[in-house]
Amino acid sequence: MKKALITGAYGFIGRHTAKYFSGQGWFVSGIGHGAWGQEDWKKWGLSDWCAADVNLKNLISDRLWR
């Protein structure tokens, strides 16, 4: 399965990008600022959400690449 990481997935462009890739069969992880419930981020095609700063430590975290 192909995997995508969307930074800023809570924002307008990020949400729509996540939904597109999810619709193409990708596993989509999102990272960024914003607290939203699992029901909401799943609705936008995210398989996983991490509310955190976008920095190198968080980007290479195992949590985002399950």
PyMOL Python script that loads the backbone (N, CA, C, O; Angstrom):
from pymol import cmd

cmd.read_pdbstr("""\
ATOM      1  N   MET A   1       0.836  -1.171   0.000  1.00  0.00           N
ATOM      2  CA  MET A   1       0.000   0.000   0.000  1.00  0.00           C
ATOM      3  C   MET A   1       0.888   1.244   0.000  1.00  0.00           C
ATOM      4  O   MET A   1       1.879   1.315   0.727  1.00  0.00           O
ATOM      5  N   LYS A   2       0.527   2.196  -0.806  1.00  0.00           N
ATOM      6  CA  LYS A   2       1.258   3.461  -0.844  1.00  0.00           C
ATOM      7  C   LYS A   2       0.892   4.282   0.378  1.00  0.00           C
ATOM      8  O   LYS A   2      -0.238   4.227   0.865  1.00  0.00           O
ATOM      9  N   LYS A   3       1.871   5.052   0.874  1.00  0.00           N
ATOM     10  CA  LYS A   3       1.661   5.887   2.051  1.00  0.00           C
ATOM     11  C   LYS A   3       1.974   7.336   1.727  1.00  0.00           C
ATOM     12  O   LYS A   3       2.914   7.637   0.992  1.00  0.00           O
ATOM     13  N   ALA A   4       1.168   8.227   2.290  1.00  0.00           N
ATOM     14  CA  ALA A   4       1.389   9.663   2.117  1.00  0.00           C
ATOM     15  C   ALA A   4       1.339  10.334   3.476  1.00  0.00           C
ATOM     16  O   ALA A   4       0.551   9.950   4.340  1.00  0.00           O
ATOM     17  N   LEU A   5       2.179  11.333   3.658  1.00  0.00           N
ATOM     18  CA  LEU A   5       2.161  12.160   4.852  1.00  0.00           C
ATOM     19  C   LEU A   5       1.795  13.572   4.424  1.00  0.00           C
ATOM     20  O   LEU A   5       2.496  14.191   3.623  1.00  0.00           O
ATOM     21  N   ILE A   6       0.702  14.070   4.960  1.00  0.00           N
ATOM     22  CA  ILE A   6       0.225  15.403   4.623  1.00  0.00           C
ATOM     23  C   ILE A   6       0.514  16.329   5.799  1.00  0.00           C
ATOM     24  O   ILE A   6      -0.054  16.160   6.878  1.00  0.00           O
ATOM     25  N   THR A   7       1.387  17.299   5.596  1.00  0.00           N
ATOM     26  CA  THR A   7       1.637  18.295   6.632  1.00  0.00           C
ATOM     27  C   THR A   7       0.580  19.387   6.480  1.00  0.00           C
ATOM     28  O   THR A   7       0.218  19.769   5.367  1.00  0.00           O
ATOM     29  N   GLY A   8       0.097  19.877   7.607  1.00  0.00           N
ATOM     30  CA  GLY A   8      -0.961  20.880   7.555  1.00  0.00           C
ATOM     31  C   GLY A   8      -2.292  20.285   7.131  1.00  0.00           C
ATOM     32  O   GLY A   8      -3.109  20.964   6.510  1.00  0.00           O
ATOM     33  N   ALA A   9      -2.511  19.025   7.463  1.00  0.00           N
ATOM     34  CA  ALA A   9      -3.719  18.316   7.033  1.00  0.00           C
ATOM     35  C   ALA A   9      -4.992  18.879   7.645  1.00  0.00           C
ATOM     36  O   ALA A   9      -6.086  18.579   7.166  1.00  0.00           O
ATOM     37  N   TYR A  10      -4.877  19.680   8.682  1.00  0.00           N
ATOM     38  CA  TYR A  10      -6.051  20.292   9.310  1.00  0.00           C
ATOM     39  C   TYR A  10      -6.590  21.460   8.482  1.00  0.00           C
ATOM     40  O   TYR A  10      -7.751  21.842   8.627  1.00  0.00           O
ATOM     41  N   GLY A  11      -5.768  22.012   7.637  1.00  0.00           N
ATOM     42  CA  GLY A  11      -6.162  23.171   6.829  1.00  0.00           C
ATOM     43  C   GLY A  11      -6.920  22.782   5.568  1.00  0.00           C
ATOM     44  O   GLY A  11      -7.069  21.601   5.254  1.00  0.00           O
ATOM     45  N   PHE A  12      -7.391  23.781   4.863  1.00  0.00           N
ATOM     46  CA  PHE A  12      -8.211  23.592   3.672  1.00  0.00           C
ATOM     47  C   PHE A  12      -7.512  22.743   2.609  1.00  0.00           C
ATOM     48  O   PHE A  12      -8.065  21.745   2.147  1.00  0.00           O
ATOM     49  N   ILE A  13      -6.318  23.133   2.228  1.00  0.00           N
ATOM     50  CA  ILE A  13      -5.594  22.402   1.180  1.00  0.00           C
ATOM     51  C   ILE A  13      -5.217  21.010   1.666  1.00  0.00           C
ATOM     52  O   ILE A  13      -5.349  20.035   0.927  1.00  0.00           O
ATOM     53  N   GLY A  14      -4.747  20.915   2.906  1.00  0.00           N
ATOM     54  CA  GLY A  14      -4.367  19.616   3.459  1.00  0.00           C
ATOM     55  C   GLY A  14      -5.519  18.629   3.513  1.00  0.00           C
ATOM     56  O   GLY A  14      -5.350  17.458   3.173  1.00  0.00           O
ATOM     57  N   ARG A  15      -6.685  19.088   3.935  1.00  0.00           N
ATOM     58  CA  ARG A  15      -7.859  18.208   4.017  1.00  0.00           C
ATOM     59  C   ARG A  15      -8.232  17.656   2.648  1.00  0.00           C
ATOM     60  O   ARG A  15      -8.482  16.461   2.490  1.00  0.00           O
ATOM     61  N   HIS A  16      -8.264  18.537   1.675  1.00  0.00           N
ATOM     62  CA  HIS A  16      -8.657  18.095   0.332  1.00  0.00           C
ATOM     63  C   HIS A  16      -7.593  17.203  -0.308  1.00  0.00           C
ATOM     64  O   HIS A  16      -7.919  16.291  -1.068  1.00  0.00           O
ATOM     65  N   THR A  17      -6.345  17.461  -0.006  1.00  0.00           N
ATOM     66  CA  THR A  17      -5.263  16.605  -0.499  1.00  0.00           C
ATOM     67  C   THR A  17      -5.380  15.218   0.122  1.00  0.00           C
ATOM     68  O   THR A  17      -5.242  14.209  -0.569  1.00  0.00           O
ATOM     69  N   ALA A  18      -5.631  15.172   1.417  1.00  0.00           N
ATOM     70  CA  ALA A  18      -5.797  13.888   2.107  1.00  0.00           C
ATOM     71  C   ALA A  18      -6.969  13.102   1.530  1.00  0.00           C
ATOM     72  O   ALA A  18      -6.866  11.897   1.302  1.00  0.00           O
ATOM     73  N   LYS A  19      -8.066  13.783   1.298  1.00  0.00           N
ATOM     74  CA  LYS A  19      -9.249  13.110   0.752  1.00  0.00           C
ATOM     75  C   LYS A  19      -8.961  12.540  -0.644  1.00  0.00           C
ATOM     76  O   LYS A  19      -9.398  11.438  -0.974  1.00  0.00           O
ATOM     77  N   TYR A  20      -8.230  13.295  -1.450  1.00  0.00           N
ATOM     78  CA  TYR A  20      -7.879  12.834  -2.792  1.00  0.00           C
ATOM     79  C   TYR A  20      -7.032  11.561  -2.729  1.00  0.00           C
ATOM     80  O   TYR A  20      -7.365  10.557  -3.359  1.00  0.00           O
ATOM     81  N   PHE A  21      -5.941  11.606  -1.970  1.00  0.00           N
ATOM     82  CA  PHE A  21      -5.049  10.449  -1.902  1.00  0.00           C
ATOM     83  C   PHE A  21      -5.749   9.239  -1.296  1.00  0.00           C
ATOM     84  O   PHE A  21      -5.545   8.113  -1.749  1.00  0.00           O
ATOM     85  N   SER A  22      -6.559   9.458  -0.290  1.00  0.00           N
ATOM     86  CA  SER A  22      -7.313   8.362   0.311  1.00  0.00           C
ATOM     87  C   SER A  22      -8.238   7.722  -0.721  1.00  0.00           C
ATOM     88  O   SER A  22      -8.372   6.500  -0.775  1.00  0.00           O
ATOM     89  N   GLY A  23      -8.864   8.549  -1.525  1.00  0.00           N
ATOM     90  CA  GLY A  23      -9.745   8.054  -2.586  1.00  0.00           C
ATOM     91  C   GLY A  23      -9.009   7.251  -3.646  1.00  0.00           C
ATOM     92  O   GLY A  23      -9.619   6.458  -4.363  1.00  0.00           O
ATOM     93  N   GLN A  24      -7.700   7.453  -3.747  1.00  0.00           N
ATOM     94  CA  GLN A  24      -6.871   6.710  -4.693  1.00  0.00           C
ATOM     95  C   GLN A  24      -6.286   5.447  -4.057  1.00  0.00           C
ATOM     96  O   GLN A  24      -5.497   4.744  -4.688  1.00  0.00           O
ATOM     97  N   GLY A  25      -6.674   5.153  -2.796  1.00  0.00           N
ATOM     98  CA  GLY A  25      -6.233   3.936  -2.137  1.00  0.00           C
ATOM     99  C   GLY A  25      -4.984   4.067  -1.278  1.00  0.00           C
ATOM    100  O   GLY A  25      -4.441   3.054  -0.836  1.00  0.00           O
ATOM    101  N   TRP A  26      -4.518   5.273  -1.031  1.00  0.00           N
ATOM    102  CA  TRP A  26      -3.318   5.485  -0.236  1.00  0.00           C
ATOM    103  C   TRP A  26      -3.648   5.441   1.258  1.00  0.00           C
ATOM    104  O   TRP A  26      -4.770   5.758   1.654  1.00  0.00           O
ATOM    105  N   PHE A  27      -2.681   5.051   2.082  1.00  0.00           N
ATOM    106  CA  PHE A  27      -2.736   5.196   3.532  1.00  0.00           C
ATOM    107  C   PHE A  27      -2.245   6.607   3.810  1.00  0.00           C
ATOM    108  O   PHE A  27      -1.109   6.937   3.469  1.00  0.00           O
ATOM    109  N   VAL A  28      -3.060   7.435   4.412  1.00  0.00           N
ATOM    110  CA  VAL A  28      -2.738   8.847   4.574  1.00  0.00           C
ATOM    111  C   VAL A  28      -2.606   9.201   6.054  1.00  0.00           C
ATOM    112  O   VAL A  28      -3.552   9.051   6.828  1.00  0.00           O
ATOM    113  N   SER A  29      -1.426   9.671   6.430  1.00  0.00           N
ATOM    114  CA  SER A  29      -1.192  10.196   7.772  1.00  0.00           C
ATOM    115  C   SER A  29      -1.157  11.716   7.682  1.00  0.00           C
ATOM    116  O   SER A  29      -0.673  12.286   6.703  1.00  0.00           O
ATOM    117  N   GLY A  30      -1.674  12.354   8.711  1.00  0.00           N
ATOM    118  CA  GLY A  30      -1.659  13.810   8.743  1.00  0.00           C
ATOM    119  C   GLY A  30      -0.986  14.316   9.998  1.00  0.00           C
ATOM    120  O   GLY A  30      -1.067  13.690  11.054  1.00  0.00           O
ATOM    121  N   ILE A  31      -0.321  15.453   9.879  1.00  0.00           N
ATOM    122  CA  ILE A  31       0.316  16.099  11.014  1.00  0.00           C
ATOM    123  C   ILE A  31       0.097  17.595  10.890  1.00  0.00           C
ATOM    124  O   ILE A  31       0.110  18.154   9.794  1.00  0.00           O
ATOM    125  N   GLY A  32      -0.105  18.233  12.038  1.00  0.00           N
ATOM    126  CA  GLY A  32      -0.272  19.677  12.031  1.00  0.00           C
ATOM    127  C   GLY A  32      -0.932  20.157  13.294  1.00  0.00           C
ATOM    128  O   GLY A  32      -1.080  19.411  14.263  1.00  0.00           O
ATOM    129  N   HIS A  33      -1.326  21.408  13.273  1.00  0.00           N
ATOM    130  CA  HIS A  33      -1.973  22.023  14.422  1.00  0.00           C
ATOM    131  C   HIS A  33      -3.474  21.858  14.282  1.00  0.00           C
ATOM    132  O   HIS A  33      -4.026  21.980  13.189  1.00  0.00           O
ATOM    133  N   GLY A  34      -4.109  21.588  15.369  1.00  0.00           N
ATOM    134  CA  GLY A  34      -5.558  21.462  15.365  1.00  0.00           C
ATOM    135  C   GLY A  34      -5.984  20.193  16.082  1.00  0.00           C
ATOM    136  O   GLY A  34      -5.449  19.108  15.853  1.00  0.00           O
ATOM    137  N   ALA A  35      -6.947  20.364  16.944  1.00  0.00           N
ATOM    138  CA  ALA A  35      -7.474  19.209  17.672  1.00  0.00           C
ATOM    139  C   ALA A  35      -8.836  18.875  17.090  1.00  0.00           C
ATOM    140  O   ALA A  35      -9.789  19.643  17.221  1.00  0.00           O
ATOM    141  N   TRP A  36      -8.914  17.741  16.459  1.00  0.00           N
ATOM    142  CA  TRP A  36     -10.203  17.296  15.944  1.00  0.00           C
ATOM    143  C   TRP A  36     -10.362  15.827  16.255  1.00  0.00           C
ATOM    144  O   TRP A  36      -9.378  15.097  16.376  1.00  0.00           O
ATOM    145  N   GLY A  37     -11.589  15.399  16.383  1.00  0.00           N
ATOM    146  CA  GLY A  37     -11.874  14.027  16.756  1.00  0.00           C
ATOM    147  C   GLY A  37     -11.617  13.054  15.616  1.00  0.00           C
ATOM    148  O   GLY A  37     -11.566  13.432  14.445  1.00  0.00           O
ATOM    149  N   GLN A  38     -11.457  11.800  15.990  1.00  0.00           N
ATOM    150  CA  GLN A  38     -11.174  10.759  15.006  1.00  0.00           C
ATOM    151  C   GLN A  38     -12.253  10.687  13.933  1.00  0.00           C
ATOM    152  O   GLN A  38     -11.948  10.474  12.760  1.00  0.00           O
ATOM    153  N   GLU A  39     -13.484  10.859  14.318  1.00  0.00           N
ATOM    154  CA  GLU A  39     -14.572  10.818  13.340  1.00  0.00           C
ATOM    155  C   GLU A  39     -14.386  11.887  12.264  1.00  0.00           C
ATOM    156  O   GLU A  39     -14.646  11.649  11.085  1.00  0.00           O
ATOM    157  N   ASP A  40     -13.934  13.067  12.688  1.00  0.00           N
ATOM    158  CA  ASP A  40     -13.739  14.167  11.739  1.00  0.00           C
ATOM    159  C   ASP A  40     -12.563  13.925  10.805  1.00  0.00           C
ATOM    160  O   ASP A  40     -12.697  14.093   9.593  1.00  0.00           O
ATOM    161  N   TRP A  41     -11.398  13.531  11.351  1.00  0.00           N
ATOM    162  CA  TRP A  41     -10.254  13.347  10.452  1.00  0.00           C
ATOM    163  C   TRP A  41     -10.414  12.133   9.555  1.00  0.00           C
ATOM    164  O   TRP A  41      -9.879  12.113   8.447  1.00  0.00           O
ATOM    165  N   LYS A  42     -11.140  11.120  10.012  1.00  0.00           N
ATOM    166  CA  LYS A  42     -11.401   9.965   9.137  1.00  0.00           C
ATOM    167  C   LYS A  42     -12.319  10.360   7.982  1.00  0.00           C
ATOM    168  O   LYS A  42     -12.184   9.849   6.870  1.00  0.00           O
ATOM    169  N   LYS A  43     -13.255  11.273   8.253  1.00  0.00           N
ATOM    170  CA  LYS A  43     -14.170  11.755   7.214  1.00  0.00           C
ATOM    171  C   LYS A  43     -13.402  12.414   6.068  1.00  0.00           C
ATOM    172  O   LYS A  43     -13.853  12.399   4.923  1.00  0.00           O
ATOM    173  N   TRP A  44     -12.239  12.993   6.384  1.00  0.00           N
ATOM    174  CA  TRP A  44     -11.417  13.653   5.373  1.00  0.00           C
ATOM    175  C   TRP A  44     -10.374  12.720   4.781  1.00  0.00           C
ATOM    176  O   TRP A  44      -9.476  13.177   4.074  1.00  0.00           O
ATOM    177  N   GLY A  45     -10.472  11.422   5.052  1.00  0.00           N
ATOM    178  CA  GLY A  45      -9.605  10.454   4.402  1.00  0.00           C
ATOM    179  C   GLY A  45      -8.317  10.125   5.129  1.00  0.00           C
ATOM    180  O   GLY A  45      -7.495   9.367   4.613  1.00  0.00           O
ATOM    181  N   LEU A  46      -8.125  10.677   6.314  1.00  0.00           N
ATOM    182  CA  LEU A  46      -6.905  10.375   7.057  1.00  0.00           C
ATOM    183  C   LEU A  46      -7.016   9.019   7.735  1.00  0.00           C
ATOM    184  O   LEU A  46      -8.053   8.682   8.308  1.00  0.00           O
ATOM    185  N   SER A  47      -5.954   8.255   7.667  1.00  0.00           N
ATOM    186  CA  SER A  47      -5.874   6.978   8.368  1.00  0.00           C
ATOM    187  C   SER A  47      -5.291   7.172   9.756  1.00  0.00           C
ATOM    188  O   SER A  47      -5.486   6.335  10.638  1.00  0.00           O
ATOM    189  N   ASP A  48      -4.571   8.283   9.957  1.00  0.00           N
ATOM    190  CA  ASP A  48      -3.943   8.595  11.232  1.00  0.00           C
ATOM    191  C   ASP A  48      -3.746  10.097  11.319  1.00  0.00           C
ATOM    192  O   ASP A  48      -3.479  10.752  10.312  1.00  0.00           O
ATOM    193  N   TRP A  49      -3.879  10.644  12.524  1.00  0.00           N
ATOM    194  CA  TRP A  49      -3.692  12.077  12.744  1.00  0.00           C
ATOM    195  C   TRP A  49      -2.768  12.297  13.929  1.00  0.00           C
ATOM    196  O   TRP A  49      -2.894  11.628  14.955  1.00  0.00           O
ATOM    197  N   CYS A  50      -1.843  13.229  13.789  1.00  0.00           N
ATOM    198  CA  CYS A  50      -0.924  13.590  14.862  1.00  0.00           C
ATOM    199  C   CYS A  50      -0.964  15.106  15.027  1.00  0.00           C
ATOM    200  O   CYS A  50      -0.487  15.847  14.168  1.00  0.00           O
ATOM    201  N   ALA A  51      -1.546  15.563  16.152  1.00  0.00           N
ATOM    202  CA  ALA A  51      -1.588  16.991  16.433  1.00  0.00           C
ATOM    203  C   ALA A  51      -0.245  17.380  17.034  1.00  0.00           C
ATOM    204  O   ALA A  51      -0.005  17.170  18.222  1.00  0.00           O
ATOM    205  N   ALA A  52       0.621  17.943  16.215  1.00  0.00           N
ATOM    206  CA  ALA A  52       1.980  18.273  16.661  1.00  0.00           C
ATOM    207  C   ALA A  52       2.601  19.298  15.719  1.00  0.00           C
ATOM    208  O   ALA A  52       2.114  19.535  14.614  1.00  0.00           O
ATOM    209  N   ASP A  53       3.695  19.899  16.191  1.00  0.00           N
ATOM    210  CA  ASP A  53       4.467  20.783  15.334  1.00  0.00           C
ATOM    211  C   ASP A  53       5.082  19.971  14.200  1.00  0.00           C
ATOM    212  O   ASP A  53       5.426  18.800  14.368  1.00  0.00           O
ATOM    213  N   VAL A  54       5.212  20.603  13.065  1.00  0.00           N
ATOM    214  CA  VAL A  54       5.858  19.957  11.928  1.00  0.00           C
ATOM    215  C   VAL A  54       7.353  20.244  12.045  1.00  0.00           C
ATOM    216  O   VAL A  54       7.824  21.325  11.693  1.00  0.00           O
ATOM    217  N   ASN A  55       8.085  19.250  12.547  1.00  0.00           N
ATOM    218  CA  ASN A  55       9.537  19.370  12.667  1.00  0.00           C
ATOM    219  C   ASN A  55      10.153  17.996  12.374  1.00  0.00           C
ATOM    220  O   ASN A  55       9.432  17.003  12.280  1.00  0.00           O
ATOM    221  N   LEU A  56      11.447  17.939  12.236  1.00  0.00           N
ATOM    222  CA  LEU A  56      12.109  16.700  11.843  1.00  0.00           C
ATOM    223  C   LEU A  56      11.820  15.553  12.810  1.00  0.00           C
ATOM    224  O   LEU A  56      11.546  14.432  12.382  1.00  0.00           O
ATOM    225  N   LYS A  57      11.882  15.829  14.098  1.00  0.00           N
ATOM    226  CA  LYS A  57      11.630  14.780  15.091  1.00  0.00           C
ATOM    227  C   LYS A  57      10.248  14.161  14.900  1.00  0.00           C
ATOM    228  O   LYS A  57      10.109  12.938  14.927  1.00  0.00           O
ATOM    229  N   ASN A  58       9.240  14.985  14.711  1.00  0.00           N
ATOM    230  CA  ASN A  58       7.888  14.466  14.539  1.00  0.00           C
ATOM    231  C   ASN A  58       7.681  13.820  13.170  1.00  0.00           C
ATOM    232  O   ASN A  58       6.912  12.867  13.045  1.00  0.00           O
ATOM    233  N   LEU A  59       8.356  14.325  12.153  1.00  0.00           N
ATOM    234  CA  LEU A  59       8.181  13.760  10.813  1.00  0.00           C
ATOM    235  C   LEU A  59       8.768  12.353  10.692  1.00  0.00           C
ATOM    236  O   LEU A  59       8.268  11.543   9.911  1.00  0.00           O
ATOM    237  N   ILE A  60       9.816  12.057  11.450  1.00  0.00           N
ATOM    238  CA  ILE A  60      10.408  10.715  11.355  1.00  0.00           C
ATOM    239  C   ILE A  60       9.873   9.774  12.438  1.00  0.00           C
ATOM    240  O   ILE A  60      10.345   8.645  12.576  1.00  0.00           O
ATOM    241  N   SER A  61       8.904  10.236  13.191  1.00  0.00           N
ATOM    242  CA  SER A  61       8.303   9.425  14.248  1.00  0.00           C
ATOM    243  C   SER A  61       7.650   8.166  13.661  1.00  0.00           C
ATOM    244  O   SER A  61       6.981   8.222  12.629  1.00  0.00           O
ATOM    245  N   ASP A  62       7.856   7.049  14.332  1.00  0.00           N
ATOM    246  CA  ASP A  62       7.235   5.792  13.902  1.00  0.00           C
ATOM    247  C   ASP A  62       5.717   5.892  13.889  1.00  0.00           C
ATOM    248  O   ASP A  62       5.056   5.200  13.113  1.00  0.00           O
ATOM    249  N   ARG A  63       5.166   6.736  14.729  1.00  0.00           N
ATOM    250  CA  ARG A  63       3.711   6.880  14.825  1.00  0.00           C
ATOM    251  C   ARG A  63       3.085   7.268  13.488  1.00  0.00           C
ATOM    252  O   ARG A  63       1.963   6.856  13.190  1.00  0.00           O
ATOM    253  N   LEU A  64       3.786   8.044  12.691  1.00  0.00           N
ATOM    254  CA  LEU A  64       3.234   8.508  11.412  1.00  0.00           C
ATOM    255  C   LEU A  64       3.377   7.482  10.296  1.00  0.00           C
ATOM    256  O   LEU A  64       2.735   7.620   9.255  1.00  0.00           O
ATOM    257  N   TRP A  65       4.185   6.477  10.482  1.00  0.00           N
ATOM    258  CA  TRP A  65       4.472   5.554   9.393  1.00  0.00           C
ATOM    259  C   TRP A  65       4.108   4.107   9.715  1.00  0.00           C
ATOM    260  O   TRP A  65       4.778   3.181   9.258  1.00  0.00           O
ATOM    261  N   ARG A  66       3.063   3.912  10.490  1.00  0.00           N
ATOM    262  CA  ARG A  66       2.616   2.556  10.817  1.00  0.00           C
ATOM    263  C   ARG A  66       2.206   1.790   9.601  1.00  0.00           C
ATOM    264  O   ARG A  66       1.804   0.631   9.707  1.00  0.00           O
TER     265      ARG A  66
END
""", "prot")
cmd.dss("prot")
cmd.show_as("cartoon", "prot")
cmd.util.cbc("prot")
cmd.orient("prot")
